[in-house]
Amino acid sequence: MLTGAVLAWLNFRWLRRGLNVLVAASTAQAGVEKPRVPLGTYFAAVFRYGLIALAVYVIFRVLKVPLASMVVGMCALAAAAIAASVYELWHPER
């Protein structure tokens, strides 16, 4: 459980840092036809997804969790996000 918490914390930390870099680069280069994104931002994004893939692989191989149940679980996250978005559209904050 601690390992999952640490990996989730690292994932969100890297995501926040990557988004902050993209926002800073886009505001600094406002009006430029082809803005440049630091190369390290791309590597961080690839590393994040690689870390997620490694975690799924370890869960599949070591814990022997069926692949179909992992895919359905990941789809449930997307379905929950869509349901929350639809709920917010129907019940906007006043």
N, C-alpha and C positions, 0 to 999 in steps of 0.2 A: 504494500500500500504506500509506503514511504517513497519507493522508487517511482511509482506513478505520479505522486504529488510533485516530486522533484522534476520529472520530465515535463509535466504540464506547466510548472512554473517556468522552466527554461523555454518551452515552446512559446508561451505568451510573452515572455520577456524579449525574445528574439523577434517575435512578430511586432511588438510595440516599437522596438528599436528600428526595425526595417521600415515601418510606416512613418516614424518620425524623420528618418533620413529622406524618404520619398517626399514628404511634405516640405521639408527644408529645401530640398533640391528644386522642387517645383516652384516654390515662392521666390527663391533666389534667381531663378531663370525665367521669370514671368516675361512673356512676350518673345521669347526665343523660339524659333521655328522647330528646332530639334533639341529639346532639353536633354542633358546628359545625366544619367543615373550612375552613382558610384558602383563600380564593379563588385565590391564587397557585399552590396545589398543583394545582388543576384546569388552569390555564393551562400549567403545566410539563408535565403529562401529555399535553395536546393538542399542545404544541410537540414533545415527544419523538416522538409518532406522526407528526406532520407532517414531522419531519426524516427519519424512516424512509421515509415515502412519497416524499419528495423524492429520497432516495438511490436508491430503486427506479426512479423515473422517469428519473433521470439515467443509470443503468445501462442501462435499456431504450432510451432515445433516443440516447445518445452512443456507448455500446459495442455497440449493436445485439444485445444478448443476447435471445434469444427469451423471450417472456413465460411460456410454458409451463414452460421450464426453471427460471425464477426461482420460480414457484409450487411446483414439485416440490421445489426446494431448500429453500424455507421449510417445506414439509411434512416434509422429512427431519429438520429440527431438532426439530419436535414429536414425530416418531416416535422419535428418539433419546432425548428426554426421557422419553417413556412407557416405552421399553425399559429405561432406567436405573432408573426407579421400580419397575418390575416386578422387575428384578434385585435391587434393595435389599429388596424385600418377601420374596423367596425366600431371600436370603442376608443376614439381618440381622447387624449387627455384634454381636459377643458381648462 
